[in-house]
Amino acid sequence: MVNKIQTQQQKAEGHSIASEEFNEDLILHSWRGVKEQVQRVIEFNKSQGVPNPDAYIGYNYADGSPEPMSIKQKIRWLNIITHRKSGKPITVDSLVASGRISDIERETFGQQRFPRIELSNITRVKTHEGSEYLVRAMRAIGLSEIGAIVTLPLLDCDFTRKVPISPTTAKLNDGTDVKALYVGSGEFTFESSPKIYTTVFSKENVLASLEKYKPSEDNDTLGKITYAFKKENVANEVGISSLEEFINADFDETFERLRAPSPTIHIDSKGLAAFAKMDSQSRAEHKQYS
């Protein structure tokens, strides 16, 4: 069973942004990746003969325990923008058909499509191992059952969080000790857990992002996509001026060049005195001839 579960690296290599669909799998992408890691731990413990493998799954990760706050926010948003009876996303047409909004109210939405995802930033990330991935900053926009527009920050469609797994031992029913794995608590650490990137950088994935998700029109981006390079565990990222540079530039050379400090000019006291003398003479000559 464990061998049938794809690793995150295998998924990253095969992930195509062009084939993404607006659904729970995309909105809850990061959390689904976490739950897959937890399931692999459970399956490993089962393979060891551990009689109660679920008991080795800690708070936040066990079935029935509360999800992290960011995941709760996504689940609430999905519930708000979904028709309760049909389970389908709420659209302007479905609100008109159900009598929730009138034709004149419909006109206020213009040509806007709901639900939709808008893109504001794409970051090209280089890991310690030298692999490169994409991380998109997006937001999802949907409608409630009374026609209110509701938005959701969508920043983790391209990575999941590393589950804190540690080795331990378990006793079989006959008293034998065996190796087992334990998933630690994530109550206060989930949002800061290490990232496992899941969207490999490629020209095809970049262009598919721009084609599939239109730029956000909010005041911060003004309908433009911004680009950046980032290295793992380096605090600051660097802005990239154009799509062409973002796709084609050598990562390391560009990253170091843009992070290099601006050159400074150092003048010692002797040089400063000479400069002041020349400046004084220049002013005097200018005054004389004017």
C-alpha positions in Angstrom: 0.0 0.0 0.0 2.8 2.4 0.9 4.5 1.9 -2.5 1.3 2.9 -4.2 1.3 6.3 -2.6 3.2 8.8 -4.7 5.9 10.9 -3.0 5.6 14.6 -3.0 8.7 14.7 -5.3 7.1 12.5 -7.8 3.9 14.6 -7.8 6.0 17.8 -8.2 7.7 16.4 -11.3 4.4 15.5 -12.9 2.4 18.5 -11.8 0.9 20.5 -14.7 -0.7 23.9 -13.9 -2.5 23.7 -17.3 -4.6 20.8 -16.0 -5.5 22.4 -12.6 -9.3 22.7 -11.9 -11.2 24.9 -9.5 -12.1 22.4 -6.8 -11.4 21.3 -3.2 -8.2 19.6 -4.2 -6.7 22.9 -5.4 -8.0 25.0 -2.5 -6.9 22.5 0.1 -3.8 21.4 -1.8 -1.4 21.9 1.1 -3.6 20.2 3.7 -4.2 17.2 1.4 -0.5 16.8 1.1 -0.2 16.8 4.9 -2.9 14.1 5.2 -1.1 12.0 2.6 2.0 12.1 4.7 0.0 11.1 7.8 -1.6 8.2 5.9 1.9 6.9 4.9 2.8 6.8 8.6 -0.3 4.9 9.4 0.3 2.4 6.6 3.9 1.9 7.8 2.8 1.2 11.4 0.2 -1.2 10.1 2.9 -3.0 8.1 4.9 -3.4 11.3 1.9 -5.1 12.9 1.1 -2.3 15.3 -2.4 -3.0 16.7 -3.4 0.6 17.1 -1.6 2.6 14.4 -3.9 5.7 14.7 -2.8 6.2 18.3 0.6 7.3 17.0 -0.9 10.4 15.2 -0.7 13.5 17.3 -2.9 16.6 17.8 -4.0 18.5 14.6 -3.1 15.5 12.4 -5.4 12.8 13.8 -8.9 12.4 12.3 -11.4 14.3 14.4 -8.9 16.8 15.9 -9.3 20.5 14.8 -7.5 21.6 11.7 -5.0 24.5 11.8 -6.6 28.0 11.6 -5.6 28.6 8.0 -7.2 25.3 6.9 -10.3 26.1 8.8 -10.5 29.4 6.9 -10.3 27.6 3.6 -13.0 25.1 4.6 -15.3 27.9 5.8 -14.8 29.7 2.5 -15.6 26.6 0.4 -18.8 26.1 2.5 -19.9 29.7 1.9 -19.4 29.6 -1.9 -21.1 26.2 -2.4 -24.8 25.5 -2.8 -25.8 23.3 0.2 -28.2 21.1 -1.7 -26.4 20.5 -5.0 -22.8 20.9 -3.7 -21.9 22.9 -6.7 -20.2 26.3 -6.6 -22.5 29.4 -6.5 -22.5 31.4 -9.7 -24.4 34.5 -10.8 -26.6 32.3 -13.1 -27.5 29.9 -10.2 -28.4 32.8 -7.9 -30.7 34.3 -10.6 -32.3 30.9 -11.3 -32.9 30.3 -7.6 -34.5 33.8 -7.1 -31.7 34.9 -4.8 -30.9 38.0 -6.9 -32.9 39.9 -9.5 -31.9 40.6 -13.1 -31.1 44.2 -12.2 -28.7 42.9 -9.4 -27.2 40.6 -11.9 -26.1 43.6 -14.0 -23.9 44.9 -11.2 -21.6 41.9 -11.7 -21.0 42.7 -15.3 -18.8 40.0 -17.0 -17.2 38.8 -13.8 -17.0 35.1 -13.5 -17.5 33.3 -10.2 -15.9 31.5 -8.6 -12.5 32.4 -10.0 -8.8 32.6 -9.0 -6.7 35.7 -9.6 -2.9 35.8 -9.7 -0.7 38.5 -8.3 2.8 37.1 -8.0 5.0 34.2 -9.1 8.2 33.3 -7.3 10.9 31.1 -8.6 12.4 29.2 -5.6 15.7 27.4 -5.5 16.2 24.8 -2.8 19.4 23.6 -1.0 19.5 20.7 -3.4 19.5 22.9 -6.4 16.0 22.1 -7.6 13.7 25.0 -8.7 10.0 25.4 -8.1 7.2 27.9 -8.6 5.2 29.4 -5.8 2.2 31.6 -6.8 0.5 34.2 -4.7 -3.2 34.1 -5.6 -6.7 34.8 -4.2 -9.9 33.0 -4.8 -13.1 34.9 -5.3 -16.6 33.5 -4.9 -20.2 34.3 -4.1 -22.3 33.6 -1.1 -26.0 32.5 -1.2 -27.1 36.1 -0.9 -24.8 37.3 -3.7 -22.1 38.8 -1.5 -18.5 38.6 -2.9 -16.2 36.6 -0.6 -12.4 36.3 -1.1 -9.8 33.9 0.2 -6.0 34.4 0.2 -4.5 31.5 -1.7 -0.8 31.2 -1.1 -0.1 27.5 -0.7 -1.2 25.9 -3.9 2.4 25.0 -4.7 3.6 23.5 -1.5 2.6 21.4 1.4 3.9 21.3 5.0 6.4 18.8 6.2 4.8 16.6 8.9 6.9 16.3 12.1 7.6 12.5 12.1 9.9 10.8 14.6 10.9 7.2 15.2 9.6 5.3 18.2 8.8 1.7 19.3 5.5 -0.1 19.8 4.6 -3.3 21.4 2.8 -6.1 19.6 0.0 -8.1 21.3 2.6 -10.8 22.1 4.8 -8.2 23.9 7.4 -7.9 21.1 8.9 -4.5 20.4 8.9 -3.2 16.9 9.8 0.0 15.1 7.1 2.5 14.6 6.7 6.1 13.5 5.0 8.9 15.5 3.5 12.2 14.1 4.2 15.0 16.6 1.9 17.8 17.6 1.3 20.6 15.2 -0.9 22.8 17.4 1.5 25.8 17.3 3.9 24.9 14.6 1.9 24.0 11.5 2.2 27.4 9.7 5.9 27.6 10.3 6.7 23.9 9.4 9.1 23.4 6.5 7.7 23.6 3.0 7.7 20.8 0.6 7.4 22.4 -2.9 5.1 20.6 -5.3 5.2 22.7 -8.6 8.4 22.3 -10.5 9.7 25.5 -12.3 9.2 25.2 -16.1 8.4 27.6 -18.9 5.2 25.6 -19.5 4.0 26.0 -15.9 4.8 29.7 -15.9 2.9 30.4 -19.1 0.0 28.2 -18.1 -0.3 30.2 -14.9 -0.6 33.5 -16.8 -3.1 32.0 -19.2 -5.2 30.2 -16.6 -5.3 32.9 -13.9 -5.8 36.5 -14.8 -4.0 39.2 -12.8 -5.7 40.6 -9.7 -7.2 44.1 -10.1 -6.8 45.2 -6.5 -5.0 48.4 -5.5 -1.7 46.6 -4.7 -1.0 45.1 -8.1 -3.1 47.2 -10.4 -3.7 44.3 -12.8 0.0 43.4 -13.1 1.9 40.2 -12.3 5.1 40.6 -10.3 8.0 38.2 -10.4 10.7 37.3 -7.9 13.6 34.9 -7.2 14.0 33.4 -3.8 16.6 31.0 -2.2 15.6 28.6 0.5 16.5 30.0 4.0 17.6 33.4 2.5 15.5 36.0 4.2 15.0 38.4 1.3 13.8 37.6 -2.2 14.7 39.8 -5.3 12.3 41.4 -7.7 12.6 40.4 -11.4 11.8 43.1 -14.0 10.2 41.0 -16.7 8.6 37.7 -17.6 11.4 37.0 -20.1 14.1 37.4 -17.4 12.0 35.4 -14.9 11.9 32.4 -17.3 15.3 32.5 -19.0 17.7 34.1 -16.6 20.4 32.0 -14.8 19.1 31.9 -11.3 22.3 32.1 -9.2 24.0 34.8 -11.3 20.8 36.9 -11.3 20.1 36.4 -7.6 23.6 37.4 -6.5 23.8 40.3 -8.9 20.5 41.8 -7.7 21.4 41.2 -4.0 24.9 42.9 -4.4 25.1 46.2 -2.4 25.4 49.4 -4.4 29.0 50.6 -4.8 30.1 53.3 -2.3 32.8 55.9 -2.7 35.2 56.4 0.2 37.2 59.7 0.5 39.8 60.1 3.2 40.5 63.4 4.9 43.3 64.3 2.5 41.1 63.6 -0.5 38.2 65.6 1.0 40.5 68.6 1.6 41.7 68.5 -2.0 38.1 68.2 -3.3 37.1 71.2 -1.2 40.0 73.3 -2.5 39.1 72.4 -6.1 35.5 73.2 -5.5 36.4 76.6 -4.0 38.6 77.5 -7.0 35.9 76.4 -9.4 33.4 78.7 -7.7 35.8 81.6 -7.7 36.5 81.2 -11.4 32.8 80.9 -12.2 32.1 84.1 -10.2 35.0 86.0 -12.0 33.8 85.1 -15.5 30.1 85.7 -14.8 
